[in-house]
Amino acid sequence: MSVTLRSIIIAALLTICAGLMYRFSGLTGQISSDDIKVRYPTFEAQNFTAKLYNQDGAITHSIFAKEVAFYKTKDLVLTRGLAGFFYDHNQKALSYGWQISADSGEITFNKEANLKGNIKVSPNYATAEIKEITTPEVYFNMQTNEISSHAKITIKGAQFVNEGSNYVVDLNKKTFVIKDKPHAVYYP
C-alpha cells in the first residue's frame, strides 16, 4: 500500500470520527426551549418600581426593589432589597397604609409570599397604635389570608412592646396569636 493511499484512508477515518463527534456533542449540549423557560427568568430588572391602582384611580400598592426576576411559567417573582407600600383609602379620602421592607422575597402570584431578612413593617400614618413590627422571616398564604412564621417577632407601640415566636395572623378574623414565649410590656 502506498503512502498516498494510507494518507487518504487515515484522512477519511478522521473525517468520519470528527463528524460523529460533532453530531453526538450537539445532542447532549443543547437545552430545549421548555428548559430555558423554566431555568431562566422571563424578565429581570434592577432598581425596579411598580405602582398599582384601584378602579377609582387611587394608588393601592407601590413596590420598589433593587433586583427583580420574574418567571412567567411559575408565576414567580424573586426580589432583593424590597420595599413595599400598601394603602387603604377610606370614604373621607384619607389614606392609611403600611410600609414593609425585607432583604429578599419570593412571591407566587395569588398563592403565597415568603419574605426573609430584616423585615420591618411600619405605618405611614401618625395615629396608628402599632409603630413598628420586626421579624427575620414571614410567610403569607394569599389563599387563606394568613401570615405566619416560627421566627421571633417584636411589635412596638407608643406604650407597649410585645415579643414572641411561632405566630399566626389571620387577616380574615383580624386576630394575632403568638404561640411560643409571648412576652408583653406595657408602659403607663
Secondary structure, DSSP 8 states (H G I E B T S, - for coil): --HHHHHHHHHHHHHHHHHHHHHHHHHHH---HHHHHHHS-SEEEEEEEEEEE-TTS-EEEEEEEEEEEEEGGGTEEEEEEEEEEEEEE-TTS-EEEEEEEEEEEEEETTTEEEEEEEEEEEESSTT-SEEEEEEEEEEEETTTTEEEEEEEEEEEESSEEEEEEEEEEETTTTEEEEEEEEEEEE--
